[in-house]
Amino acid sequence: MKLFNVFFRLIFFLTIALVPLWIQAQGNLVSATKIETIKLVNLSGKESRINLDKTIVIVFLSPECPLCKNYLPGLVKLQNANKQINFYGVIPGNSYSLKDITELKNEYGINFDLLTDRNKKLSKYLGATTTPEVFLINKMGVIMYSGLIDNWASSLGQKRLVITEKYLEQAIKDQINGKQTFKKTIPVGCLINDI
């Protein structure tokens, strides 16, 4: 009877501890199948899709956005340091040609796939509003982090002298170390539009 009592208390405690995490994860859940079926276009002009067979980072970018350009070298370094995670740069809308995007890739030595989201289906599905805006999504479809890359840009035109919070880098470390954290920050940058 004592063993049953201890077992029952353990199950009760685990339920109390894990249910809030499960509920929070449900709010951050996206359909891996849905993401994988959204048609994007690669730099060769061919249809491409995002693959969620492992954890991914999606970075919404604009070739004209100064903040995006400032962050690209750091994103390349972050990709190089985390080969177990697939990075995708997504350019939403019809404002930029494949030539413009290829020039951006070559100028900044971007080592991850750049894809266009011409109809903004992925942008809308994830709720992306700004470039640069990042989403760290595990292979189960849970958004582990979304928002700012770090706290360098505190608002449009305002930059810190010293970066004190590396949001994306920390979220990647947490994911790799099995730490289940769910965080969202409000992105700062250029609004996603086709003007």
Secondary structure as the mmCIF struct_conf table of DSSP 4:
data_model
#
loop_
_struct_conf.conf_type_id
_struct_conf.id
_struct_conf.beg_label_comp_id
_struct_conf.beg_label_asym_id
_struct_conf.beg_label_seq_id
_struct_conf.end_label_comp_id
_struct_conf.end_label_asym_id
_struct_conf.end_label_seq_id
HELX_RH_AL_P HELX_RH_AL_P1 LYS A 2 GLY A 27
TURN_TY1_P TURN_TY1_P1 ASN A 28 ASN A 28
STRN STRN1 LEU A 29 LEU A 29
HELX_RH_AL_P HELX_RH_AL_P2 ALA A 32 THR A 37
BEND BEND1 ILE A 38 ILE A 38
STRN STRN2 LEU A 40 VAL A 41
TURN_TY1_P TURN_TY1_P2 LEU A 43 SER A 44
BEND BEND2 GLY A 45 GLY A 45
STRN STRN3 GLU A 47 SER A 48
BEND BEND3 ASP A 53 LYS A 54
STRN STRN4 ILE A 56 PHE A 60
TURN_TY1_P TURN_TY1_P3 PRO A 63 GLU A 64
HELX_RH_AL_P HELX_RH_AL_P3 PRO A 66 ALA A 81
TURN_TY1_P TURN_TY1_P4 LYS A 83 GLN A 84
BEND BEND4 ILE A 85 ILE A 85
STRN STRN5 ASN A 86 PRO A 92
BEND BEND5 GLY A 93 TYR A 96
HELX_RH_AL_P HELX_RH_AL_P4 LEU A 98 TYR A 108
TURN_TY1_P TURN_TY1_P5 GLY A 109 GLY A 109
BEND BEND6 PHE A 112 PHE A 112
STRN STRN6 ASP A 113 ASP A 117
TURN_TY1_P TURN_TY1_P6 ARG A 118 ASN A 119
HELX_RH_AL_P HELX_RH_AL_P5 LYS A 121 LEU A 126
TURN_TY1_P TURN_TY1_P7 GLY A 127 GLY A 127
STRN STRN7 THR A 130 THR A 131
BEND BEND7 PRO A 132 PRO A 132
STRN STRN8 GLU A 133 ILE A 137
TURN_TY1_P TURN_TY1_P8 LYS A 139 MET A 140
BEND BEND8 GLY A 141 GLY A 141
STRN STRN9 VAL A 142 VAL A 142
STRN STRN10 ILE A 143 GLY A 147
BEND BEND9 ILE A 149 ILE A 149
BEND BEND10 ASN A 151 TRP A 152
STRN STRN11 ALA A 153 SER A 155
TURN_TY1_P TURN_TY1_P9 LEU A 156 GLY A 157
STRN STRN12 GLN A 158 LYS A 159
BEND BEND11 LEU A 161 VAL A 162
HELX_RH_AL_P HELX_RH_AL_P6 TYR A 167 ILE A 176
TURN_TY1_P TURN_TY1_P10 ASN A 177 GLY A 178
STRN STRN13 LYS A 183 LYS A 184
BEND BEND12 GLY A 189 GLY A 189
STRN STRN14 CYS A 190 LEU A 191
HELX_LH_PP_P HELX_LH_PP_P1 ILE A 192 ILE A 192
#
